[in-house]
């Protein structure tokens, strides 16, 4: 089936690829697409893929706000940003893509008409099994770690994720919008800040500090990051745990820049990624949760039964999906986060 799809894809893309052979430029997270999937696409269409990576959602959004003429054809972004930028006319309408129906309705609705689901997962804790024999079972245990783990914790620089562990430990939602509640949490945020080694996304941190990786024992992370870490270090030292209580669900969507110079190629590539055979192959390699229900049926049992990728259906149903924050909420969080980061710089 896949071979037939790639053959048809090669014919449908021949007219524009033969004329330009222009690459498809993608703005994405690191380690989020199988090299074999890329190789199959490029060999079948003759159209190269060129990826540029970002470390966090805020970094990507800041770049997008600064320039409407981004040099990218495809952007990976969270479901909230996909909806916002779609409303502003920044993306192509993707509601007519033929393969989007393979995705679950929950994920399609979350990404909207201007994007398609790519991967989903939970926010949890990646940890070194040799350094953290008993991983945190609650967010309070993460923010108040044993003495030997203080200064060995990684975080994420983001207006929601940076607050998530402390907020959950205080009984607040990560997207809490009451100014007084957010301000009241500042002492706890600052106390935890003193125990944090870095606010750089864990995958970027380990790649940039190879001589100091033993300092990092555990970090706020996204489900599937443990597999990226183990691929990078060629071992099995890293694991992932989801603390008790409500889970926070992230969703990555794929959108096409309205100013793309290769929109036909970009649409063909998204159709390719949503083909069930390709989506299954991609998910199995990356070890991230696919929203493609048809592809999920083609994955092996070890993948479907991986609790770090697929929590119980009850926890998923009761989980909290990333939502849009008000401008006032974002402004307050940004001020607090900048203050925390500035103070953190004086510690290290």
VEXFI-964185 format. One record per residue (C-alpha): y, z, x. Coordinates in pm, whole numbers, plus 50000, padded with zeros to 5 digits. Each point is the difference from the previous one (the first is absolute). Example, Ala and Ser with C-alpha at 12.3 -4.5 7.8 and 13.67 -1.06 7.14 Angstrom:
% VEXFI-964185
495505078051230;503444993450137;
This chain:
% VEXFI-964185
500005000050000;502365009350281;499344967750187;500794980149687;503185019749946;501154994150358;499204962949970;502054997049681;502745020650160;500154976750297;500464970249768;502665016949786;502025010750305;499544967750194;503184983349875;502415026850114;498065012550305;499684965050138;503744994749973;501235032550153;497125020850140;502545027949963;498595034950045;499965025149717;502095029550114;498815033649866;501705034050018;497255026149980;498455032550114;497934999750316;496254994749970;500014989449635;498264966450014;496664990150146;500264976850302;497024981149858;501894993749677;502944987150202;497724978050209;498334984949691;503384992249844;501474984250313;496924979150077;499764987849639;503664991449946;501464995250346;502795023349893;500575029150241;500885035249889;502665019450187;500205037449933;502855024250069;499275036949952;501955029449860;499285037550020;501115013049662;501294988949660;503555012050067;500234979450320;498924968849813;502325006549706;502965005750231;499444966350164;499704983249660;503235015949878;501894989150310;499104963449965;498964978849704;499034971950237;496985016050160;497914977250225;496815009249812;498034980449743;497835029149887;500815037049995;497595029049947;501765027849814;499345029549774;499834995149625;503385016549936;501834977350244;498154969849862;501345007449652;503555007150122;500394969350221;498284978849737;502665010149748;502704991050251;498604964850039;498805004350358;496444988249931;498164971049840;498365004949661;496255002650071;498825005449643;498324965849987;497875003050314;496454991349896;498165027150192;502165029649898;497715007249704;497365013050240;502145031150053;499865030849780;502625001549724;501285033750128;500884984950335;501394967749854;502325019649775;501165021950288;500874970150224;501614980149717;500494962649959;501654995050338;497175013350215;496225002950005;497885030450098;498575000450352;498615034750081;500305034649849;499125034850114;501065036150027;502265020450224;498015025850193;499345013550347;498474981750296;498585024350256;498135001050329;496575014349927;499715014450352;503385017549974;499995010149632;496485012549917;501175013349662;502494975549846;502605012449750;498675001949645;503475006149852;503484987850082;501005036050075;497415000850279;501524968150141;503595013149999;498925034550127;497394990650261;498225022850247;502055008750308;498024976350220;500984970249783;503735007049991;501874971950172;497004977049965;500694986149652;501154964849916;502194991549703;501554968949844;503724992149981;500354991649632;502045012449704;496875009849808;497195005350252;502125021950231;500425024649713;496514996749850;498045027050190;502685026749958;500724990949638;496325001049904;499595033450180;502905013449788;498584986349676;502554971849980;499294963149945;500704976950297;502504981049784;501765031949881;503454990549873;501735033149933;502695004750270;499775037949992;496224999350051;500304975550291;502715020950167;498035032049945;497084985150194;502114994550313;499025032650177;496314991249964;500664964350114;501785013150308;497295025550075;497374972649989;502254977550209;499605024150292;496254993649998;500274961949998;499444979450314;501254966549873;501334982549690;498734966450123;497254984449789;496715009750161;498774964550073;503264991750177;500085033350182;496574996950159;500714964550114;503275010150163;498885032550167;496614992650149;500335026650270;500835027549751;497624993749713;498175033250046;503165017849884;499564986449648;497325018849808;500714990449639;502564980349804;501174990249655;498374966349946;498834974049753;496344996649905;498374974950231;502195009450298;497095019450148;498054967650030;502924982650169;500205028950247;496284998750071;500184962350052;502905004650240;498335027650202;496514984749966;498355031649876;499595022949704;502325029150077;502314995849703;499275009449639;502035002449680;500255026749734;501795002049666;501225035549929;499145016649671;502174994349695;501814969549874;499624968950215;502944977650086;499084963349971;501644972750204;499804963149916;500844970950227;501084967649833;500564964950137;503204981449910;501474966350095;503594998950120;502144979149763;501554984050309;496664991450157;500014966850185;496294996049927;499485012549641;497064976849927;498165011950308;500795036149917;498644996349645;496864983050129;499495028750244;500295026149725;497494980549790;497725000350303;500355037750050;499215006449632;496864978650004;497255026149946;497954989250302;503025002250228;501285032349845;496605016550046;499754988650361;503535012350070;499445034049836;496705006250179;501574993250340;503235019449944;498185027549807;502735003949740;499635001549622;500174965749839;501664996049657;497954968249953;497325010549751;498004967850041;499965004750376;499005036649962;496734989049839;499194980750317;500525029250239;497125021050140;499165034749869;501285017750312;503464986049925;500035008249628;498605035050066;502545009050270;501815030149850;502944995950239;500664965749847;498875006349644;500535035749873;498365009949674;501174980349698;501355032149850;502285005950298;501144963849992;500765001749627;501955032350050;501684987950319;503684993150043;501004964250080;503174994250203;503034997349769;503634989650033;502445027150108;503555001549870;502814990450243;501195036249993;496525012650086;499684975550288;503445009450132;499215037350000;496604994950161;501524977450267;502595026350091;497375027250026;497594978050194;502694989450247;500875036550059;496355008550060;499464970650234;503135008350199;498825035650045;496534987850091;501454978950282;501355031650162;496505015050003;498374972150203;
